[in-house]
Amino acid sequence: MPHRILSMDGSSISGGTGYVATGMLGALRQTLDTGGDKRTLLNQVDLFVGTSAGSFNAAFFAREADPDSAFDRNIQFWGEAVAMNKKGVSLGRTLKAMTGTSSLLDSNYMRGFLGNYFGTTTRLGDLKRKVVIPSFQLDGTRKGLRTWKSKVFHNTGPENDPDLNELLIDVLMRSGSPPLSYPIYQGMKEQGSGYVDGGLYANNPSLVGLAQAINIMSRPNKHEQVDTLATEPPNLESILVLSLGNGIMPKYLEPTFKDGEANWGFAPWLLNLRDPMVLVKMLLEAGSDAVNYQCRMILRKKYFRLDPAVDQRLSAYDTHEVGTVLLGMLSQQSTMDLLQKGQRWLDKSGWLGDAQHGAQPAQVGT
């Protein structure tokens, strides 16, 4: 049986956020409905993986017993989410952000929205399906050293794993709080370290999901002794990864060269008014590209990535605009070609499986 991993990126420099990934998934699922195919796209997913905006999607689908029936509600979710994010903008806050004394957005609106949607007492272990959500911890411990470090929240067990008791709203805010845009996020209990956006660590979380799946598959059966843990990694042939980005936008640099070099200091890299923080944007994209390359080389035909090209920056502030953006993106010939390739991969890879043997919701914490 294949071990299916669905990986969903954080927001991209194209402006595309989680509704782009949902739109691509919805278009793939529509081909199944139109063709009368009774197989499901998401109900057999073993591991939902998401960073930042992708973590919202991962949690959204993982709380469903029947994720395939939830696409329309997810589009509505994103319409409300982008509208809520817009409320975090104010003139006073923007002016403070320009002087470096405040984040650009007030994240309390988004935290309130997520709390109302998922519940303020829902724990990571309460989700019906398995999730993996990267974040970045500002004050942690690694090899006995007090240091910042990556933090991967998950509900994949074992039963005594403290992550299972983490509030879902805290995990999502910790993964979805980009520096400069949002304040550093701690948690509802106002204790412990602060966290910032998981995109610093893994904006494309496909490799994180692969590593977590290998860890899960390497564990001994609960009826076996711990010392029977295999010394060899599991067979990667059984792992399938479908990776979704949120849009690729044309982006390049043309420095002026003299004697074969361009002598740039920090100003053009970080303070160019036409393209501020270009170095940060470049690092974000480079990290995603690196993960894409690594997964392709490791998994070969067992890995497929959907990341549509867009001509200009995407922007949506309510449900109507989300629908308009998706309609324009999905009607592009390049997107339709990419979706056709994705459909062929789903068929050939075995992702869709047998309609009569769909996976059941995973028992988390085991």
Salt bridges, closest charged atoms under 4 A:
ASP9 OD2 - ARG305 NH2 2.55
ASP33 OD2 - ARG29 NH1 3.10
ASP37 OD2 - ARG39 NH2 2.66
GLU64 OE2 - ARG63 NE 3.77
GLU64 OE2 - ARG73 NH1 2.94
ASP68 OD1 - ARG29 NE 2.99
ASP126 OD1 - ARG123 NH2 2.96
ASP139 OD2 - ARG146 NH2 2.72
ASP161 OD2 - HIS154 NE2 3.42
ASP163 OD1 - LYS151 NZ 3.11
GLU166 OE1 - ARG174 NH1 2.94
ASP275 OD2 - LYS251 NZ 2.76
ASP275 OD1 - LYS281 NZ 3.01
ASP307 OD2 - ARG305 NH2 3.39
ASP347 OD1 - ARG39 NH2 3.06
ASP354 OD2 - HIS357 ND1 3.28
